[in-house]
Amino acid sequence: MDGAGVLDCQEPLTDATPTARDAALLACEGDEAANTGGKPKVPEGAEKTS
């Protein structure tokens, strides 16, 4: 099956197909909304350690 579309990495994916999620993983940086579900990136050094 062929398909086409536009993926905006700044928009969280909602109700996305597995193919759309795979496309986001390949096309977008790991911390962009399309890969994180819109959750904000944790500032460096602010990770919880305990």
DSSP file (Angstrom, degrees, kcal/mol; ACC not computed):
  #  RESIDUE AA STRUCTURE BP1 BP2  ACC     N-H-->O    O-->H-N    N-H-->O    O-->H-N    TCO  KAPPA ALPHA  PHI   PSI    X-CA   Y-CA   Z-CA
    1    1 A M              0   0    0      0, 0.0     2,-0.3     0, 0.0     0, 0.0   0.000 360.0 360.0 360.0 133.8    0.0    0.0    0.0
    2    2 A D        +     0   0    0      2,-0.0     2,-0.3     0, 0.0     0, 0.0  -0.742 360.0 167.2-102.1 154.0    1.3    3.4   -0.9
    3    3 A G        -     0   0    0     -2,-0.3     2,-0.3     2,-0.0     0, 0.0  -0.980  15.9-161.0-157.8 166.5    0.5    6.6    1.0
    4    4 A A        +     0   0    0     -2,-0.3     2,-0.3     2,-0.0    -2,-0.0  -0.980  21.7 136.3-148.9 156.7    1.5   10.2    1.3
    5    5 A G        -     0   0    0     -2,-0.3     2,-0.5     2,-0.0    -2,-0.0  -0.978  46.7 -92.7 179.0 179.6    1.1   12.9    3.8
    6    6 A V        -     0   0    0     -2,-0.3     2,-0.6     2,-0.0    -2,-0.0  -0.960  28.4-157.4-116.9 131.0    2.7   15.8    5.7
    7    7 A L        -     0   0    0     -2,-0.5     2,-0.8    16,-0.1     3,-0.1  -0.939   0.7-160.6-112.0 117.3    4.1   15.2    9.2
    8    8 A D    >   -     0   0    0     -2,-0.6     3,-1.8     1,-0.1    20,-0.1  -0.862   3.2-161.3 -96.7 108.0    4.5   18.2   11.5
    9    9 A C  T 3  S+     0   0    0     -2,-0.8    25,-2.1     1,-0.3    26,-0.3   0.691  87.7  61.9 -64.3 -19.0    7.0   17.2   14.1
   10   10 A Q  T 3  S+     0   0    0     23,-0.2    -1,-0.3    22,-0.2    23,-0.0   0.586  92.1  77.7 -83.3 -10.3    5.7   20.1   16.4
   11   11 A E  S <  S-     0   0    0     -3,-1.8    26,-0.1    21,-0.0    27,-0.1  -0.863  85.2-122.1-102.2 129.9    2.2   18.6   16.6
   12   12 A P        -     0   0    0      0, 0.0     2,-0.5     0, 0.0    22,-0.2  -0.416  28.5-116.4 -66.2 144.1    1.6   15.6   18.9
   13   13 A L        -     0   0    0     20,-0.5     2,-0.4    21,-0.3     3,-0.1  -0.710  35.2-176.8 -82.0 126.2    0.2   12.5   17.1
   14   14 A T        -     0   0    0     -2,-0.5     3,-0.1     1,-0.2    20,-0.0  -0.986  69.5  -1.6-124.0 137.3   -3.3   11.6   18.3
   15   15 A D  S    S+     0   0    0     -2,-0.4     2,-0.2     1,-0.2    -1,-0.2   0.867  93.5 168.0  53.5  39.3   -5.1    8.6   17.1
   16   16 A A        -     0   0    0     -3,-0.1    -1,-0.2     1,-0.1    -3,-0.0  -0.525  35.1-119.7 -86.1 149.9   -2.2    7.8   14.8
   17   17 A T     >  -     0   0    0     -2,-0.2     4,-2.1    -3,-0.1     5,-0.2  -0.406  30.8-106.9 -76.7 161.3   -1.6    4.6   13.0
   18   18 A P  H  > S+     0   0    0      0, 0.0     4,-2.2     0, 0.0     5,-0.2   0.859 122.5  56.1 -57.3 -34.1    1.5    2.5   13.7
   19   19 A T  H  > S+     0   0    0      2,-0.2     4,-2.2     1,-0.2     5,-0.1   0.901 105.9  49.7 -65.3 -40.6    2.8    3.6   10.3
   20   20 A A  H  > S+     0   0    0      2,-0.2     4,-2.1     1,-0.2    -1,-0.2   0.891 110.5  50.2 -65.2 -39.1    2.4    7.3   11.3
   21   21 A R  H  X S+     0   0    0     -4,-2.1     4,-2.1     2,-0.2    -2,-0.2   0.896 109.7  50.6 -66.4 -39.4    4.3    6.7   14.5
   22   22 A D  H  X S+     0   0    0     -4,-2.2     4,-1.8     2,-0.2    -2,-0.2   0.906 109.1  52.0 -62.2 -41.1    7.1    4.9   12.7
   23   23 A A  H  X S+     0   0    0     -4,-2.2     4,-2.7     1,-0.2     5,-0.3   0.901 108.4  51.1 -62.2 -41.3    7.3    7.9   10.3
   24   24 A A  H  X S+     0   0    0     -4,-2.1     4,-2.4     1,-0.2    -1,-0.2   0.902 108.1  52.0 -63.9 -40.7    7.6   10.3   13.3
   25   25 A L  H  < S+     0   0    0     -4,-2.1    -1,-0.2     1,-0.2    -2,-0.2   0.871 116.6  40.3 -63.0 -35.8   10.4    8.2   14.8
   26   26 A L  H  < S+     0   0    0     -4,-1.8    -2,-0.2    -5,-0.1    -1,-0.2   0.846 124.5  34.6 -80.4 -35.1   12.3    8.3   11.5
   27   27 A A  H  < S+     0   0    0     -4,-2.7     2,-0.3    -5,-0.2    -3,-0.2   0.729 109.8  59.4 -96.8 -24.4   11.6   12.0   10.5
   28   28 A C  S  < S-     0   0    0     -4,-2.4   -20,-0.0    -5,-0.3     2,-0.0  -0.732  85.0-101.6-112.1 155.4   11.5   13.9   13.8
   29   29 A E    >   -     0   0    0     -2,-0.3     3,-1.6     1,-0.1     6,-0.3  -0.346  41.6-108.9 -64.8 154.8   14.0   14.4   16.6
   30   30 A G  T 3  S+     0   0    0      1,-0.3    -1,-0.1     5,-0.1    -2,-0.0   0.725 114.7  48.2 -61.7 -25.2   13.4   12.3   19.7
   31   31 A D  T 3  S+     0   0    0      4,-0.1    -1,-0.3     5,-0.0    10,-0.2   0.281  85.0 112.0-102.9  11.4   12.2   15.1   21.9
   32   32 A E  S X> S-     0   0    0     -3,-1.6     3,-1.8     1,-0.1     4,-1.6  -0.487  81.6-106.6 -83.6 158.2    9.7   16.7   19.4
   33   33 A A  H 3>>S+     0   0    0      1,-0.3     4,-1.5     2,-0.2     5,-0.9   0.790 115.7  62.7 -56.1 -34.0    6.0   16.6   20.1
   34   34 A A  H 345S+     0   0    0    -25,-2.1   -21,-0.3   -22,-0.2    -1,-0.3   0.796 114.0  35.3 -64.4 -26.3    5.3   14.0   17.4
   35   35 A N  H <45S+     0   0    0     -3,-1.8    -1,-0.2   -26,-0.3    -2,-0.2   0.674 121.7  43.9 -98.3 -20.6    7.4   11.5   19.3
   36   36 A T  H ><5S-     0   0    0     -4,-1.6     3,-0.8     3,-0.1    -2,-0.2   0.462 106.1-114.4-104.9  -2.3    6.7   12.5   22.9
   37   37 A G  T 3<5S-     0   0    0     -4,-1.5    -3,-0.2    -5,-0.2    -4,-0.1   0.713  74.5 -58.4  75.0  18.9    2.9   12.9   22.6
   38   38 A G  T 3 <S+     0   0    0     -5,-0.9    -1,-0.2     1,-0.3    -5,-0.1   0.444  96.1 144.5  89.7   0.1    3.2   16.6   23.3
   39   39 A K    <   -     0   0    0     -3,-0.8    -1,-0.3    -6,-0.2    -3,-0.1  -0.550  55.2-111.0 -72.2 134.8    4.9   16.3   26.7
   40   40 A P        -     0   0    0      0, 0.0     2,-0.2     0, 0.0    -1,-0.1  -0.304  33.4-101.3 -67.0 150.3    7.5   19.0   27.2
   41   41 A K        -     0   0    0    -10,-0.2   -10,-0.0     1,-0.1     3,-0.0  -0.485  34.8-118.0 -69.5 136.8   11.2   18.1   27.2
   42   42 A V        -     0   0    0     -2,-0.2     5,-0.1     1,-0.1     3,-0.1  -0.647  35.8-110.2 -75.6 127.6   12.7   17.9   30.6
   43   43 A P    >   -     0   0    0      0, 0.0     3,-2.2     0, 0.0     4,-0.1  -0.282  41.4 -93.6 -59.9 144.1   15.5   20.5   30.9
   44   44 A E  T 3  S+     0   0    0      1,-0.3    -3,-0.0     2,-0.1     0, 0.0  -0.336 113.2  22.9 -60.3 135.6   19.0   19.0   31.0
   45   45 A G  T 3  S+     0   0    0     -3,-0.1    -1,-0.3     3,-0.0    -3,-0.0   0.334 101.9  90.9  89.2  -6.6   20.1   18.5   34.6
   46   46 A A    <   +     0   0    0     -3,-2.2    -2,-0.1     2,-0.1     3,-0.1   0.304  52.9 130.1-103.2   8.7   16.6   18.4   35.9
   47   47 A E        -     0   0    0     -4,-0.1     2,-0.3    -5,-0.1    -3,-0.0  -0.342  67.0-109.3 -64.5 143.6   16.1   14.7   35.6
   48   48 A K        -     0   0    0      1,-0.1    -1,-0.1     2,-0.1    -2,-0.1  -0.580  31.8-173.3 -72.5 130.4   14.8   12.9   38.6
   49   49 A T              0   0    0     -2,-0.3    -1,-0.1     1,-0.1    -2,-0.1   0.554 360.0 360.0-105.7 -10.1   17.5   10.8   40.2
   50   50 A S              0   0    0      0, 0.0    -1,-0.1     0, 0.0    -2,-0.1   0.387 360.0 360.0-129.8 360.0   15.6    9.0   42.9
